[in-house]
Amino acid sequence: MPGSFIRFKQWANRWVPEKSKVQFFLVFIGISALFWGLTRLSNSYTTTVVLDMNYDNIPEDVILKKAPTSVVATLEASGFQLLLYQTFGQEITVDLESALFDETTAKVDLLLQRNFLETQLFENGRITLLNPSTVGLEIQRLETKRVPVSLVSQIEFKKGFNYTALPSLQPDTVSVIGTPVVLNEIASIRTIPLVKSGLDRNFSETLRLEIPNGVNALSHRVVVVTAKTTKFTEMTYEIPIRITNTAVGQTIRLFPQRIKIRGRVPLALVDSVRASDFSAYTDISQVEGDSETLPVFIEKQSPLLRSMRWSPKQVNFLIRQ
């Protein structure tokens, strides 16, 4: 080394101007210091650093009420890496899949996850010690409740069209996970609004579910709504009124004796609906005081008829003994 310095000095005296020798020497010293520093930082050292922690694979039926946010780790790494840890910090993720849970607490052994934690450090970084080596967590167990899905829709049909049956949902119920207080307030889970105008055909669509405040998880985030539509036509059916609860020897005459039932029937199924599919009655025992009218009730109706209405809803009567 002394010989090399002497040769460098002889070279500098020969080729470097006198005025620049001081500047040149300072540059040389700076470069030497830089290489010395890099050499030192590339060596391996052992020191303690504080690692920030977050948690992964938390069970769906558990929420963390209180959990440590950092751990003191003894690391073996290059000087440069340790400098970065000390300056900018380092975050590690702890896997709770292997944690031991009871009703209110959980424990996770960090040493069992050493290899997994080391993969989150800079290359060749090693963990030699963790303090604490076992982390304790305070948890709250959640409950599960099965509730129906409620379809929210704003449908405007093309004139004469309507559903052949109510839209179906798949699934039509979902499991809701949350605290007992939250679940007690939930009777159903609503879909986002289904909006259609001029509807005249079948459809199948995926709708997102709205998650109420406080709910931790749903078994499904979307549902499929399916519906069939067809053209309807207005139909009228005239049927007699049956009288119930008449006394022995009592004759009752109604005015009128028949009612008209109106409603919409699928155009393709008009021939499948007959007047005999309907029946109506009135109950003479429901006469109140001096009333001269009786209410008319529908006893049987065709499932194909929509928006059913009938008239008259009240009939006059005459009793003959």
MIROVO-929146 format. One record per residue (C-alpha): residue in one letter; x, y, z. Coordinates in Angstrom, 3 decimals. Layout:
! MIROVO-929146
+------+----------+----------+----------+
: code :       xx :       yy :       zz :
+------+----------+----------+----------+
:    A :        X :        Y :        Z :
...
+------+----------+----------+----------+
//
This chain:
! MIROVO-929146
+------+----------+----------+----------+
: code :       xx :       yy :       zz :
+------+----------+----------+----------+
:    M :    0.000 :    0.000 :    0.000 :
:    P :    2.793 :    2.558 :    0.806 :
:    G :    4.429 :    1.719 :   -2.526 :
:    S :    1.161 :    2.283 :   -4.371 :
:    F :    0.664 :    5.641 :   -2.668 :
:    I :    4.245 :    6.702 :   -3.569 :
:    R :    3.687 :    5.749 :   -7.199 :
:    F :    0.352 :    7.628 :   -7.223 :
:    K :    2.106 :   10.690 :   -5.705 :
:    Q :    4.867 :   10.544 :   -8.336 :
:    W :    2.215 :   10.292 :  -11.088 :
:    A :    0.304 :   13.254 :   -9.647 :
:    N :    3.486 :   15.404 :   -9.368 :
:    R :    4.241 :   14.707 :  -12.997 :
:    W :    0.836 :   15.133 :  -14.640 :
:    V :   -1.371 :   17.223 :  -12.305 :
:    P :   -0.800 :   21.011 :  -12.326 :
:    E :    0.378 :   22.534 :   -9.049 :
:    K :   -2.816 :   24.580 :   -8.514 :
:    S :   -5.043 :   21.538 :   -8.892 :
:    K :   -3.125 :   19.215 :   -6.618 :
:    V :   -5.076 :   20.201 :   -3.482 :
:    Q :   -8.446 :   19.789 :   -5.224 :
:    F :   -7.379 :   16.514 :   -6.753 :
:    F :   -6.232 :   15.242 :   -3.391 :
:    L :   -9.551 :   16.139 :   -1.775 :
:    V :  -11.457 :   14.320 :   -4.526 :
:    F :   -9.244 :   11.308 :   -4.019 :
:    I :   -9.938 :   11.359 :   -0.272 :
:    G :  -13.704 :   11.649 :   -0.917 :
:    I :  -13.741 :    8.718 :   -3.330 :
:    S :  -11.712 :    6.636 :   -0.911 :
:    A :  -14.129 :    7.453 :    1.921 :
:    L :  -17.082 :    6.528 :   -0.291 :
:    F :  -15.634 :    3.146 :   -1.172 :
:    W :  -14.745 :    2.565 :    2.468 :
:    G :  -18.309 :    3.379 :    3.534 :
:    L :  -19.839 :    1.117 :    0.888 :
:    T :  -17.542 :   -1.689 :    1.960 :
:    R :  -18.583 :   -1.262 :    5.565 :
:    L :  -22.308 :   -1.137 :    4.686 :
:    S :  -22.026 :   -4.325 :    2.651 :
:    N :  -20.844 :   -6.267 :    5.695 :
:    S :  -23.363 :   -8.181 :    7.829 :
:    Y :  -24.376 :   -6.866 :   11.242 :
:    T :  -26.826 :   -7.805 :   13.972 :
:    T :  -29.039 :   -5.216 :   15.651 :
:    T :  -32.569 :   -4.696 :   16.967 :
:    V :  -35.278 :   -2.872 :   15.028 :
:    V :  -38.977 :   -2.248 :   15.606 :
:    L :  -41.201 :   -3.906 :   12.980 :
:    D :  -44.764 :   -2.720 :   12.442 :
:    M :  -47.323 :   -5.547 :   12.287 :
:    N :  -50.622 :   -6.122 :   10.542 :
:    Y :  -52.676 :   -9.308 :   10.369 :
:    D :  -53.946 :  -11.533 :    7.584 :
:    N :  -56.317 :  -14.524 :    7.345 :
:    I :  -58.556 :  -13.271 :   10.146 :
:    P :  -61.505 :  -15.715 :   10.433 :
:    E :  -64.800 :  -14.330 :    9.130 :
:    D :  -66.503 :  -14.868 :   12.473 :
:    V :  -63.869 :  -12.910 :   14.402 :
:    I :  -62.998 :   -9.233 :   14.759 :
:    L :  -59.841 :   -7.984 :   16.452 :
:    K :  -60.678 :   -5.720 :   19.375 :
:    K :  -57.094 :   -5.178 :   20.525 :
:    A :  -53.886 :   -6.358 :   18.860 :
:    P :  -50.194 :   -5.380 :   19.146 :
:    T :  -49.072 :   -3.142 :   16.301 :
:    S :  -45.307 :   -3.746 :   16.548 :
:    V :  -42.673 :   -6.224 :   17.648 :
:    V :  -38.977 :   -5.814 :   18.512 :
:    A :  -36.863 :   -8.008 :   16.230 :
:    T :  -33.173 :   -8.829 :   16.313 :
:    L :  -32.081 :   -8.884 :   12.681 :
:    E :  -28.973 :  -10.036 :   10.889 :
:    A :  -28.586 :   -8.101 :    7.650 :
:    S :  -26.205 :   -5.902 :    5.709 :
:    G :  -25.367 :   -2.498 :    7.123 :
:    F :  -27.153 :   -0.836 :    4.243 :
:    Q :  -30.346 :   -2.827 :    4.880 :
:    L :  -30.240 :   -2.126 :    8.604 :
:    L :  -29.809 :    1.561 :    7.846 :
:    L :  -32.977 :    1.448 :    5.739 :
:    Y :  -34.862 :   -0.362 :    8.522 :
:    Q :  -33.787 :    2.239 :   11.063 :
:    T :  -34.620 :    5.152 :    8.760 :
:    F :  -37.863 :    4.113 :    7.075 :
:    G :  -39.104 :    1.258 :    9.252 :
:    Q :  -40.470 :   -2.087 :    8.037 :
:    E :  -43.945 :   -3.612 :    8.056 :
:    I :  -44.603 :   -7.329 :    8.353 :
:    T :  -47.824 :   -9.315 :    7.977 :
:    V :  -48.645 :  -11.969 :   10.571 :
:    D :  -50.713 :  -14.933 :    9.360 :
:    L :  -53.496 :  -15.854 :   11.797 :
:    E :  -54.346 :  -19.137 :   10.087 :
:    S :  -52.282 :  -21.029 :   12.677 :
:    A :  -53.393 :  -18.914 :   15.656 :
:    L :  -55.120 :  -20.537 :   18.617 :
:    F :  -58.558 :  -18.999 :   19.214 :
:    D :  -60.949 :  -19.223 :   22.124 :
:    E :  -64.061 :  -17.133 :   22.807 :
:    T :  -62.348 :  -13.860 :   23.743 :
:    T :  -58.622 :  -14.211 :   22.983 :
:    A :  -56.193 :  -15.614 :   20.452 :
:    K :  -52.481 :  -16.420 :   20.503 :
:    V :  -50.047 :  -16.665 :   17.620 :
:    D :  -46.456 :  -17.953 :   17.871 :
:    L :  -44.283 :  -15.665 :   15.743 :
:    L :  -41.309 :  -18.020 :   15.862 :
:    L :  -43.333 :  -20.648 :   14.002 :
:    Q :  -43.733 :  -18.074 :   11.222 :
:    R :  -40.071 :  -17.041 :   11.132 :
:    N :  -39.491 :  -18.248 :    7.575 :
:    F :  -42.664 :  -16.532 :    6.375 :
:    L :  -41.705 :  -13.287 :    8.113 :
:    E :  -38.166 :  -13.380 :    6.698 :
:    T :  -39.551 :  -13.504 :    3.160 :
:    Q :  -40.991 :  -10.046 :    3.819 :
:    L :  -37.567 :   -8.586 :    4.665 :
:    F :  -34.842 :   -7.481 :    2.289 :
:    E :  -32.918 :  -10.257 :    0.587 :
:    N :  -30.732 :  -12.334 :    2.926 :
:    G :  -32.223 :  -10.681 :    6.022 :
:    R :  -32.534 :  -13.076 :    8.981 :
:    I :  -34.577 :  -12.880 :   12.170 :
:    T :  -32.637 :  -14.215 :   15.155 :
:    L :  -34.967 :  -13.095 :   17.940 :
:    L :  -38.477 :  -11.676 :   18.389 :
:    N :  -39.763 :   -9.921 :   21.478 :
:    P :  -42.418 :  -10.903 :   22.293 :
:    S :  -42.236 :  -14.220 :   20.488 :
:    T :  -45.917 :  -14.953 :   21.174 :
:    V :  -48.561 :  -12.321 :   20.450 :
:    G :  -51.827 :  -12.185 :   22.390 :
:    L :  -54.969 :  -10.742 :   20.779 :
:    E :  -58.328 :   -9.658 :   22.179 :
:    I :  -61.155 :  -10.785 :   19.894 :
:    Q :  -64.922 :  -10.739 :   19.609 :
:    R :  -66.811 :  -13.658 :   18.169 :
:    L :  -69.389 :  -12.817 :   15.521 :
:    E :  -72.703 :  -14.538 :   14.839 :
:    T :  -74.349 :  -15.669 :   11.606 :
:    K :  -77.946 :  -15.034 :   10.593 :
:    R :  -79.793 :  -16.264 :    7.492 :
:    V :  -82.051 :  -13.594 :    5.982 :
:    P :  -84.042 :  -13.262 :    2.736 :
:    V :  -82.918 :  -11.125 :   -0.178 :
:    S :  -85.280 :   -8.273 :   -1.015 :
:    L :  -85.455 :   -7.201 :   -4.665 :
:    V :  -85.605 :   -3.437 :   -5.124 :
:    S :  -86.992 :   -2.607 :   -8.559 :
:    Q :  -88.447 :    0.208 :  -10.625 :
:    I :  -90.093 :   -1.501 :  -13.600 :
:    E :  -92.102 :    0.185 :  -16.327 :
:    F :  -93.661 :   -2.350 :  -18.698 :
:    K :  -94.533 :   -1.823 :  -22.301 :
:    K :  -98.308 :   -1.401 :  -22.638 :
:    G : -100.071 :   -4.735 :  -22.224 :
:    F :  -97.000 :   -6.565 :  -20.826 :
:    N :  -96.263 :   -7.850 :  -17.344 :
:    Y :  -94.457 :  -10.634 :  -15.487 :
:    T :  -95.761 :  -14.155 :  -15.975 :
:    A :  -94.583 :  -14.795 :  -12.391 :
:    L :  -92.723 :  -12.847 :   -9.766 :
:    P :  -88.973 :  -12.525 :  -10.480 :
:    S :  -86.836 :  -15.267 :   -8.959 :
:    L :  -83.595 :  -14.629 :   -7.071 :
:    Q :  -80.632 :  -16.968 :   -6.870 :
:    P :  -79.791 :  -17.218 :   -4.052 :
:    D :  -82.928 :  -15.913 :   -2.387 :
:    T :  -81.368 :  -15.953 :    1.094 :
:    V :  -77.880 :  -15.049 :    2.342 :
:    S :  -75.897 :  -15.492 :    5.538 :
:    V :  -74.996 :  -12.275 :    7.333 :
:    I :  -72.058 :  -12.150 :    9.743 :
:    G :  -71.924 :   -9.492 :   12.445 :
:    T :  -72.351 :   -8.710 :   16.106 :
:    P :  -75.625 :   -9.715 :   17.802 :
:    V :  -76.637 :   -6.052 :   18.144 :
:    V :  -76.251 :   -5.477 :   14.398 :
:    L :  -77.944 :   -8.735 :   13.370 :
:    N :  -81.012 :   -7.985 :   15.503 :
:    E :  -81.699 :   -4.956 :   13.302 :
:    I :  -81.469 :   -6.828 :    9.982 :
:    A :  -84.593 :   -8.486 :    8.568 :
:    S :  -83.460 :   -8.717 :    4.932 :
:    I :  -80.682 :   -7.708 :    2.551 :
:    R :  -81.663 :   -5.379 :   -0.282 :
:    T :  -80.387 :   -5.427 :   -3.841 :
:    I :  -79.311 :   -2.320 :   -5.661 :
:    P :  -82.288 :   -0.974 :   -7.648 :
:    L :  -83.254 :   -2.850 :  -10.817 :
:    V :  -84.470 :   -0.176 :  -13.225 :
:    K :  -86.163 :   -0.930 :  -16.566 :
:    S :  -88.513 :    0.930 :  -18.884 :
:    G :  -90.595 :   -0.352 :  -21.793 :
:    L :  -90.019 :   -3.930 :  -20.645 :
:    D :  -91.471 :   -6.520 :  -23.034 :
:    R :  -89.092 :   -9.488 :  -22.844 :
:    N :  -87.512 :  -12.020 :  -20.502 :
:    F :  -84.296 :  -11.105 :  -18.721 :
:    S :  -81.631 :  -12.406 :  -16.349 :
:    E :  -79.278 :   -9.998 :  -14.617 :
:    T :  -76.714 :   -9.946 :  -11.816 :
:    L :  -77.386 :   -7.456 :   -9.040 :
:    R :  -75.047 :   -6.371 :   -6.276 :
:    L :  -76.278 :   -6.582 :   -2.692 :
:    E :  -76.216 :   -3.557 :   -0.414 :
:    I :  -74.226 :   -4.262 :    2.752 :
:    P :  -75.779 :   -2.607 :    5.830 :
:    N :  -73.575 :   -0.627 :    8.193 :
:    G :  -71.937 :   -2.798 :   10.834 :
:    V :  -72.125 :   -6.037 :    8.845 :
:    N :  -68.744 :   -7.764 :    8.669 :
:    A :  -69.413 :  -10.176 :    5.823 :
:    L :  -72.056 :  -11.686 :    3.546 :
:    S :  -72.076 :  -15.209 :    2.180 :
:    H :  -72.835 :  -13.706 :   -1.258 :
:    R :  -72.140 :  -10.268 :   -2.696 :
:    V :  -74.371 :  -10.613 :   -5.767 :
:    V :  -77.581 :  -12.395 :   -6.782 :
:    V :  -79.026 :  -13.323 :  -10.162 :
:    V :  -82.554 :  -12.066 :  -10.835 :
:    T :  -84.531 :  -13.864 :  -13.546 :
:    A :  -87.983 :  -12.984 :  -14.853 :
:    K :  -90.288 :  -13.863 :  -17.732 :
:    T :  -92.687 :  -11.401 :  -19.312 :
:    T :  -95.564 :  -11.805 :  -21.712 :
:    K :  -98.415 :   -9.837 :  -23.207 :
:    F : -101.669 :   -9.743 :  -21.240 :
:    T : -105.234 :   -9.030 :  -22.273 :
:    E : -108.194 :   -7.835 :  -20.207 :
:    M : -110.847 :  -10.512 :  -19.563 :
:    T : -114.254 :  -10.579 :  -17.817 :
:    Y : -115.957 :  -13.616 :  -16.247 :
:    E : -119.499 :  -13.723 :  -14.845 :
:    I : -120.207 :  -16.169 :  -12.011 :
:    P : -123.055 :  -16.855 :   -9.541 :
:    I : -122.901 :  -15.979 :   -5.847 :
:    R : -123.278 :  -18.845 :   -3.387 :
:    I : -125.062 :  -18.194 :   -0.071 :
:    T : -123.738 :  -19.795 :    3.129 :
:    N : -125.175 :  -20.332 :    6.642 :
:    T : -128.846 :  -20.215 :    5.656 :
:    A : -131.333 :  -21.397 :    8.290 :
:    V : -133.636 :  -24.367 :    7.736 :
:    G : -136.709 :  -23.307 :    5.761 :
:    Q : -135.131 :  -19.936 :    4.966 :
:    T : -135.107 :  -18.647 :    1.390 :
:    I : -132.790 :  -15.802 :    0.420 :
:    R : -132.791 :  -13.930 :   -2.840 :
:    L : -129.816 :  -11.771 :   -3.853 :
:    F : -129.879 :   -8.677 :   -6.037 :
:    P : -127.924 :   -9.193 :   -8.234 :
:    Q : -127.326 :  -12.922 :   -8.097 :
:    R : -124.120 :  -12.842 :  -10.125 :
:    I : -120.894 :  -10.812 :  -10.102 :
:    K : -118.384 :   -9.947 :  -12.786 :
:    I : -114.712 :  -10.714 :  -12.254 :
:    R : -112.222 :   -8.747 :  -14.297 :
:    G : -108.475 :   -9.040 :  -14.671 :
:    R : -105.558 :   -9.591 :  -17.004 :
:    V : -104.691 :  -12.980 :  -18.475 :
:    P : -101.615 :  -13.923 :  -20.525 :
:    L : -102.639 :  -13.648 :  -24.160 :
:    A : -101.257 :  -17.081 :  -24.937 :
:    L : -103.284 :  -18.637 :  -22.088 :
:    V : -106.675 :  -17.024 :  -22.604 :
:    D : -108.273 :  -20.362 :  -23.491 :
:    S : -106.902 :  -21.884 :  -20.275 :
:    V : -109.017 :  -19.649 :  -18.012 :
:    R : -112.771 :  -20.289 :  -17.643 :
:    A : -115.561 :  -18.923 :  -15.490 :
:    S : -115.645 :  -22.252 :  -13.665 :
:    D : -112.170 :  -21.454 :  -12.290 :
:    F : -113.802 :  -18.870 :  -10.008 :
:    S : -116.370 :  -18.993 :   -7.231 :
:    A : -117.886 :  -16.351 :   -4.940 :
:    Y : -120.044 :  -16.464 :   -1.823 :
:    T : -121.819 :  -14.337 :    0.722 :
:    D : -122.481 :  -15.247 :    4.364 :
:    I : -125.995 :  -14.500 :    5.628 :
:    S : -124.778 :  -14.782 :    9.233 :
:    Q : -122.842 :  -11.541 :    8.757 :
:    V : -125.981 :   -9.423 :    8.511 :
:    E : -125.693 :   -6.593 :   11.020 :
:    G : -128.841 :   -5.046 :   12.473 :
:    D : -131.170 :   -3.673 :    9.832 :
:    S : -128.563 :   -3.815 :    7.069 :
:    E : -129.959 :   -4.713 :    3.657 :
:    T : -126.625 :   -5.594 :    2.023 :
:    L : -124.117 :   -8.418 :    2.272 :
:    P : -120.415 :   -8.409 :    1.322 :
:    V : -119.282 :  -10.687 :   -1.506 :
:    F : -116.107 :  -12.760 :   -1.076 :
:    I : -114.020 :  -14.611 :   -3.661 :
:    E : -113.678 :  -18.239 :   -2.695 :
:    K : -111.670 :  -19.566 :   -5.638 :
:    Q : -109.757 :  -17.939 :   -8.460 :
:    S : -107.497 :  -18.853 :  -11.355 :
:    P : -103.768 :  -18.330 :  -10.667 :
:    L : -103.431 :  -17.053 :  -14.238 :
:    L : -105.603 :  -13.993 :  -13.630 :
:    R : -103.751 :  -10.810 :  -12.618 :
:    S : -105.001 :   -7.597 :  -11.026 :
:    M : -108.294 :   -9.251 :  -10.157 :
:    R : -111.262 :   -7.105 :   -9.201 :
:    W : -114.993 :   -7.813 :   -8.993 :
:    S : -118.252 :   -5.982 :   -8.855 :
:    P : -120.461 :   -5.541 :   -7.097 :
:    K : -118.698 :   -6.079 :   -3.776 :
:    Q : -121.987 :   -5.669 :   -1.900 :
:    V : -125.370 :   -7.187 :   -2.846 :
:    N : -128.882 :   -6.562 :   -1.605 :
:    F : -130.889 :   -9.463 :   -0.254 :
:    L : -134.425 :  -10.463 :    0.579 :
:    I : -135.245 :  -13.120 :    3.177 :
:    R : -138.362 :  -15.254 :    2.869 :
:    Q : -139.363 :  -17.548 :    5.703 :
+------+----------+----------+----------+
//
